[in-house]
């Protein structure tokens, strides 16, 4: 009977709207949940007969569709708080409600536990690719652990210098004297180098013009640093530089220094990089290091690759997900790189609670890679992604579902009144 069908249609509407109200309530309840993605109720009609007939059997809620729109970022100033701008998920590993495995999240509230592992609020380990001593990242996924041990000292192996030697300097007949280098040279600079123990030593490099377009250099350290007499300069390297008529470095000879610093590994070799000479192997430009131009002697840049030992003073994360350790000696060392998961269908992911998702057949398998590549978003350190729930729109949804619930209840009461009229025909 059509009246009974109308009643059951109304019942299906009440059921569907009740479930939809639960979806809206879940959204509102999680409006302040970090990394939360709102859902929306999806309805579909029910046929009252065979496919192709026009008889309606009511409505049902097909499913709750997750909306993976970007949430706004809130700056926290906490370097281990992480957010993603764009597609992708952080990868965590551990146990959730008795289920162990790999899970995915947009909630980047990470901290370091007592063992140095980066974990989420439930203690699940953040996953990434560990860096080795050379800074290369492993291809295998592992827990990200911040080392608590001091950073070992690194002895200096190279020293580079960008400078200009004045082409107008007059050639002096006085030879260079290591005992009185300042008065017997034309220009000098100094730098700090480190031995295998992390002790620093001052290396003074003196330049003396010997002919037109030709200079000698001499690298000296305090004799007390190499087992000699303290206060007496000791030469650890010498060589020659020649320049063409354009002021470009043409050739370099003797560009290696060797020192036996007291108490450290003997025979420490330091490569002195004065630029790429035109007649080098391979040939260079001659203008990317030391030049000889008609302007004052000056140093524009110098650097060396050694450092003293240091202790961990902080952690930072770059936009590509590289986790760096900052040390008291000023070094910034890569520790690991975050793994970012990408799916063919985010909507197909299964909710696991605790701000986590699991992969399913509908989502496809996780494609893991670095942030900023392959369609994955970039990492923002010191920020968190807020819930993407729009409270105003959810309140509108509440009103709409409430009115629809009332309308469906009216269908039932109307059908009931009509049935009552039928019963009264007997009287």
C-alpha positions as CSV (number, residue, x, y, z in Angstrom):
1,X,0.0,0.0,0.0
2,X,1.3,3.4,-0.9
3,X,0.5,4.9,2.5
4,X,2.6,2.3,4.2
5,X,5.4,3.0,1.6
6,X,5.2,6.6,2.5
7,X,5.6,5.8,6.2
8,X,8.6,3.6,5.6
9,X,10.1,6.3,3.4
10,X,9.8,8.7,6.2
11,X,11.5,6.2,8.5
12,X,14.4,5.9,6.1
13,X,14.7,9.7,6.0
14,X,14.8,9.8,9.8
15,X,17.5,7.2,9.9
16,X,19.6,8.9,7.2
17,X,19.3,12.3,8.8
18,X,20.2,10.9,12.2
19,X,23.4,9.4,10.7
20,X,24.2,12.6,8.9
21,X,23.7,14.5,12.1
22,X,26.4,12.2,13.6
23,X,28.8,13.2,10.8
24,X,28.2,16.9,11.5
25,X,28.6,16.3,15.2
26,X,31.9,14.6,14.6
27,X,33.1,17.6,12.6
28,X,32.1,20.1,15.2
29,X,33.6,18.1,18.0
30,X,36.9,18.0,16.2
31,X,37.0,21.6,15.1
32,X,40.1,22.1,17.2
33,X,41.8,18.8,16.5
34,X,45.2,19.2,14.9
35,X,45.3,17.7,11.4
36,X,41.6,16.7,11.4
37,X,39.8,16.4,8.1
38,X,36.1,17.0,8.0
39,X,33.6,14.6,6.5
40,X,30.3,15.1,4.7
41,X,27.3,12.8,4.5
42,X,26.5,11.3,1.1
43,X,22.9,10.2,0.5
44,X,21.5,7.9,-2.2
45,X,17.9,6.9,-3.0
46,X,16.4,3.5,-2.5
47,X,14.2,1.8,-5.1
48,X,10.9,0.3,-3.9
49,X,11.0,-2.3,-6.7
50,X,13.2,-3.7,-9.5
51,X,15.8,-1.6,-11.2
52,X,14.2,0.6,-13.8
53,X,11.0,1.1,-11.9
54,X,10.1,4.6,-10.7
55,X,8.8,3.5,-7.4
56,X,10.9,5.2,-4.6
57,X,11.7,3.3,-1.4
58,X,13.2,6.2,0.5
59,X,16.8,7.3,1.2
60,X,19.9,6.0,3.0
61,X,23.3,7.5,3.9
62,X,25.8,5.8,1.5
63,X,28.9,6.8,3.4
64,X,30.8,9.7,5.0
65,X,33.2,11.2,2.5
66,X,36.4,12.7,4.0
67,X,37.3,16.1,2.7
68,X,41.1,16.5,2.5
69,X,41.2,20.3,2.0
70,X,44.2,22.1,3.4
71,X,43.8,23.4,6.9
72,X,45.2,26.7,8.0
73,X,48.7,26.8,9.6
74,X,49.2,28.0,13.2
75,X,52.7,29.1,14.1
76,X,53.9,27.6,17.4
77,X,57.6,28.4,17.6
78,X,58.3,24.8,18.6
79,X,60.8,23.4,16.1
80,X,59.5,19.8,16.4
81,X,55.9,20.9,15.5
82,X,55.5,20.0,11.9
83,X,52.9,20.8,9.2
84,X,52.5,19.9,5.6
85,X,51.4,22.4,2.9
86,X,50.0,20.4,0.1
87,X,49.3,16.7,-0.4
88,X,50.9,13.9,1.7
89,X,51.1,12.4,5.2
90,X,53.7,12.0,7.9
91,X,54.5,8.3,8.5
92,X,54.5,6.9,12.1
93,X,55.0,3.4,13.4
94,X,53.7,1.8,16.5
95,X,50.6,0.3,18.1
96,X,47.1,1.8,18.1
97,X,44.3,0.2,20.2
98,X,46.2,-3.1,20.1
99,X,47.0,-3.0,16.4
100,X,50.7,-2.7,15.4
101,X,51.7,-1.3,12.1
102,X,52.5,1.8,10.0
103,X,50.0,4.7,10.1
104,X,49.7,8.1,8.4
105,X,48.8,11.4,9.9
106,X,48.6,15.2,9.2
107,X,49.0,16.0,12.9
108,X,52.7,17.0,13.4
109,X,52.8,17.4,17.1
110,X,56.1,15.7,17.5
111,X,58.5,15.6,20.5
112,X,61.7,13.8,21.5
113,X,61.4,11.0,24.0
114,X,64.0,10.1,26.6
115,X,65.8,7.9,24.0
116,X,66.0,10.7,21.4
117,X,63.3,9.2,19.1
118,X,60.8,11.7,17.5
119,X,57.3,10.6,18.6
120,X,53.7,11.7,18.3
121,X,51.5,12.2,21.5
122,X,50.7,8.5,21.5
123,X,54.4,7.6,21.5
124,X,54.5,6.3,17.9
125,X,57.8,6.7,16.2
126,X,58.1,9.2,13.3
127,X,59.6,7.5,10.2
128,X,62.3,8.7,7.8
129,X,65.6,8.1,6.1
130,X,68.7,8.2,8.4
131,X,71.8,10.1,7.3
132,X,75.2,8.6,7.5
133,X,78.5,10.4,8.5
134,X,78.9,11.8,5.0
135,X,75.3,13.3,5.0
136,X,73.9,10.7,2.5
137,X,70.4,9.4,3.3
138,X,69.6,5.7,3.6
139,X,67.1,4.2,1.1
140,X,65.5,2.2,3.9
141,X,62.8,3.5,6.2
142,X,63.6,3.7,10.0
143,X,62.7,5.5,13.2
144,X,64.1,9.0,13.4
145,X,66.4,9.3,16.4
146,X,68.3,12.4,17.4
147,X,71.7,11.4,18.7
148,X,72.5,12.6,22.3
149,X,76.3,11.9,22.0
150,X,78.6,14.9,21.3
151,X,79.5,15.6,17.7
152,X,83.1,14.4,17.2
153,X,85.7,16.9,16.1
154,X,86.5,17.0,12.4
155,X,90.1,17.9,11.4
156,X,90.6,20.5,8.7
157,X,91.3,18.9,5.3
158,X,90.8,22.0,3.1
159,X,91.1,25.7,3.2
160,X,89.8,28.0,0.4
161,X,90.6,31.6,-0.2
162,X,89.1,34.3,-2.5
163,X,91.3,37.4,-2.5
164,X,93.0,39.9,-4.8
165,X,96.7,40.6,-4.8
166,X,97.5,44.2,-6.0
167,X,99.1,44.1,-9.4
168,X,100.7,47.4,-8.7
169,X,102.8,46.1,-5.8
170,X,106.5,46.7,-6.4
171,X,108.9,43.8,-6.3
172,X,111.2,43.9,-3.3
173,X,114.7,42.5,-3.3
174,X,114.4,41.5,0.3
175,X,113.6,37.7,0.5
176,X,110.9,36.3,2.7
177,X,112.0,35.6,6.2
178,X,109.8,33.2,8.3
179,X,111.3,34.7,11.4
180,X,110.0,38.1,10.4
181,X,107.1,37.4,8.0
182,X,105.2,40.7,8.4
183,X,108.1,42.9,7.3
184,X,109.2,40.6,4.5
185,X,105.9,40.0,2.8
186,X,103.4,42.2,0.8
187,X,100.1,40.9,2.1
188,X,98.8,38.4,4.6
189,X,95.6,36.8,6.0
190,X,94.9,34.2,8.7
191,X,92.4,31.5,9.5
192,X,91.6,28.9,12.2
193,X,92.1,25.3,11.4
194,X,91.3,22.2,13.6
195,X,93.4,19.1,14.4
196,X,92.0,15.6,15.1
197,X,91.4,16.5,18.7
198,X,89.3,19.5,17.8
199,X,91.9,22.0,19.0
200,X,92.1,25.1,16.9
201,X,95.3,26.6,15.4
202,X,95.9,29.8,13.7
203,X,97.4,29.6,10.2
204,X,98.9,32.8,8.8
205,X,99.3,32.9,5.0
206,X,101.8,35.5,3.7
207,X,102.1,36.6,0.0
208,X,105.2,38.1,-1.5
209,X,105.5,39.4,-5.1
210,X,108.6,38.0,-6.7
211,X,108.2,39.2,-10.3
212,X,105.6,40.7,-12.6
213,X,102.6,38.4,-12.4
214,X,104.3,36.0,-10.0
215,X,103.8,35.6,-6.2
216,X,105.0,33.2,-3.5
217,X,102.9,32.2,-0.6
218,X,104.0,30.9,2.8
219,X,101.7,29.2,5.4
220,X,102.9,29.5,9.0
221,X,101.8,28.4,12.4
222,X,103.1,29.0,15.9
223,X,106.0,26.7,16.6
224,X,104.5,25.7,20.0
225,X,101.5,24.1,18.0
226,X,103.8,21.7,16.2
227,X,106.3,20.7,18.9
228,X,108.7,23.6,18.3
229,X,109.4,26.8,20.1
230,X,106.3,28.8,21.2
231,X,106.1,32.2,19.6
232,X,108.4,31.2,16.7
233,X,106.6,30.9,13.4
234,X,107.0,27.5,11.7
235,X,106.3,27.1,8.0
236,X,103.9,24.2,7.0
237,X,103.5,25.0,3.3
238,X,104.9,27.2,0.6
239,X,104.3,27.5,-3.1
240,X,103.9,29.9,-6.1
241,X,101.1,31.6,-8.0
242,X,101.3,33.1,-11.5
243,X,98.8,35.3,-13.2
244,X,98.1,36.3,-16.8
245,X,97.8,39.8,-18.2
246,X,94.1,39.8,-17.4
247,X,94.8,39.2,-13.7
248,X,93.5,35.6,-13.8
249,X,95.2,32.8,-11.9
250,X,97.3,30.9,-14.4
251,X,99.2,28.3,-12.4
252,X,99.5,27.1,-8.8
253,X,102.4,25.1,-7.3
254,X,102.6,23.6,-3.9
255,X,99.0,23.8,-2.7
256,X,99.2,21.3,0.2
257,X,100.1,22.0,3.8
258,X,101.3,19.3,6.2
259,X,101.4,19.7,10.0
260,X,102.1,17.5,13.0
261,X,100.0,19.3,15.6
262,X,101.0,18.4,19.2
263,X,99.1,15.4,20.6
264,X,97.0,15.0,17.4
265,X,97.2,12.6,14.5
266,X,100.5,13.3,12.8
267,X,100.9,14.3,9.2
268,X,97.6,16.2,8.9
269,X,97.2,17.3,5.3
270,X,95.3,20.5,4.4
271,X,94.6,21.3,0.8
272,X,95.0,25.0,0.0
273,X,92.4,26.0,-2.6
274,X,93.3,29.2,-4.3
275,X,90.8,28.8,-7.1
276,X,90.8,27.0,-10.5
277,X,93.8,28.0,-12.5
278,X,93.6,28.4,-16.3
279,X,96.4,25.8,-16.7
280,X,95.0,23.4,-14.1
281,X,93.5,20.0,-14.6
282,X,90.8,20.5,-15.6
283,X,91.3,24.0,-16.9
284,X,89.5,26.7,-14.9
285,X,88.5,30.3,-15.3
286,X,91.3,31.7,-13.1
287,X,88.8,34.2,-11.6
288,X,87.1,32.2,-8.9
289,X,89.7,32.4,-6.2
290,X,92.8,34.6,-6.0
291,X,93.3,37.2,-8.7
292,X,95.9,39.9,-9.5
293,X,94.1,43.1,-10.4
294,X,95.1,46.7,-10.2
295,X,93.2,47.3,-6.9
296,X,94.1,47.0,-3.2
297,X,95.0,43.8,-1.5
298,X,91.9,42.3,0.0
299,X,90.2,39.1,1.1
300,X,86.6,38.6,0.0
301,X,86.0,35.1,1.3
302,X,87.7,32.3,3.1
303,X,86.6,29.0,4.6
304,X,87.8,25.7,6.0
305,X,86.0,22.5,6.7
306,X,87.1,21.5,10.2
307,X,85.4,22.1,13.5
308,X,85.8,21.3,17.2
309,X,83.6,18.8,19.0
310,X,80.1,20.0,20.1
311,X,77.0,19.1,22.0
312,X,73.5,19.1,20.6
313,X,71.8,22.4,21.2
314,X,68.6,22.1,19.1
315,X,66.8,20.5,16.2
316,X,65.4,22.1,13.0
317,X,63.5,20.8,10.0
318,X,63.9,22.1,6.5
319,X,61.2,22.5,3.9
320,X,62.3,19.2,2.2
321,X,61.9,17.4,5.5
322,X,65.6,17.2,6.4
323,X,66.0,17.0,10.1
324,X,69.1,18.8,11.3
325,X,71.0,18.8,14.6
326,X,72.4,22.2,15.7
327,X,75.5,21.9,17.8
328,X,77.3,24.2,20.2
329,X,80.2,24.4,17.8
330,X,78.0,26.1,15.2
331,X,77.6,23.1,13.0
332,X,74.3,22.1,11.4
333,X,74.4,18.4,10.7
334,X,71.7,16.4,8.8
335,X,70.3,13.6,10.9
336,X,67.5,12.2,8.8
337,X,64.9,13.1,6.2
338,X,61.2,12.7,6.8
339,X,59.3,10.2,4.8
340,X,56.1,11.6,3.3
341,X,53.4,9.2,2.1
342,X,51.2,10.0,-1.0
343,X,48.2,8.0,-2.0
344,X,46.2,7.6,-5.3
345,X,43.0,8.3,-3.3
346,X,43.1,10.1,0.0
347,X,39.4,9.6,0.3
348,X,39.9,5.8,0.4
349,X,42.0,5.9,3.5
350,X,40.6,4.3,6.6
351,X,40.3,6.3,9.8
352,X,42.1,4.6,12.8
353,X,41.4,7.2,15.4
354,X,44.2,9.1,17.3
355,X,44.5,11.5,14.2
356,X,45.7,8.5,12.1
357,X,44.8,6.9,8.9
358,X,45.5,3.4,7.4
359,X,45.9,2.4,3.8
360,X,43.2,0.4,2.3
361,X,42.4,-1.2,-1.1
362,X,40.5,1.9,-2.0
363,X,43.3,4.3,-1.2
364,X,46.1,2.3,-2.9
365,X,49.5,1.6,-1.4
366,X,51.5,4.4,0.1
367,X,54.2,5.9,-2.2
368,X,57.0,7.1,0.1
369,X,59.4,9.9,-0.8
370,X,60.8,13.3,0.2
371,X,58.7,16.4,0.9
372,X,58.4,18.8,-2.1
373,X,58.8,16.1,-4.8
374,X,56.4,13.8,-6.7
375,X,53.4,16.0,-5.8
376,X,54.1,15.9,-2.1
377,X,53.7,19.0,0.0
378,X,56.5,20.9,1.8
379,X,57.2,20.7,5.5
380,X,56.8,23.7,7.7
381,X,58.7,23.5,11.0
382,X,57.4,25.4,14.0
383,X,53.7,25.2,12.9
384,X,50.7,22.9,13.0
385,X,47.9,22.4,10.6
386,X,44.5,23.2,12.1
387,X,41.3,21.3,11.5
388,X,39.7,22.1,8.2
389,X,36.2,22.2,9.8
390,X,34.3,25.4,9.0
391,X,32.0,25.9,12.0
392,X,29.7,28.3,10.2
393,X,29.0,25.8,7.4
394,X,28.5,23.0,9.9
395,X,25.9,25.0,11.8
396,X,24.1,25.5,8.5
397,X,24.3,21.7,7.9
398,X,22.9,21.2,11.4
399,X,19.9,23.4,10.6
400,X,19.3,21.6,7.2
401,X,19.4,18.1,8.7
402,X,17.2,19.2,11.6
403,X,14.6,20.6,9.2
404,X,14.8,17.5,7.0
405,X,14.3,15.3,10.0
406,X,11.2,17.3,11.0
407,X,9.9,17.0,7.4
408,X,10.4,13.2,7.4
409,X,8.6,12.9,10.8
410,X,5.8,14.9,9.3
411,X,5.5,12.3,6.4
412,X,5.1,9.5,9.1
413,X,2.4,11.4,11.0
414,X,0.5,12.3,7.9
415,X,0.6,8.7,6.7
416,X,-0.6,7.6,10.2
417,X,-3.5,10.1,10.0
418,X,-4.5,8.7,6.6
419,X,-4.4,5.2,7.9
420,X,-6.6,6.2,10.8
421,X,-9.1,7.6,8.3
422,X,-9.2,4.3,6.6
423,X,-9.8,2.5,9.8
424,X,-12.7,4.9,10.6
425,X,-14.4,4.0,7.3
426,X,-15.6,0.8,9.0
427,X,-17.7,2.7,11.6
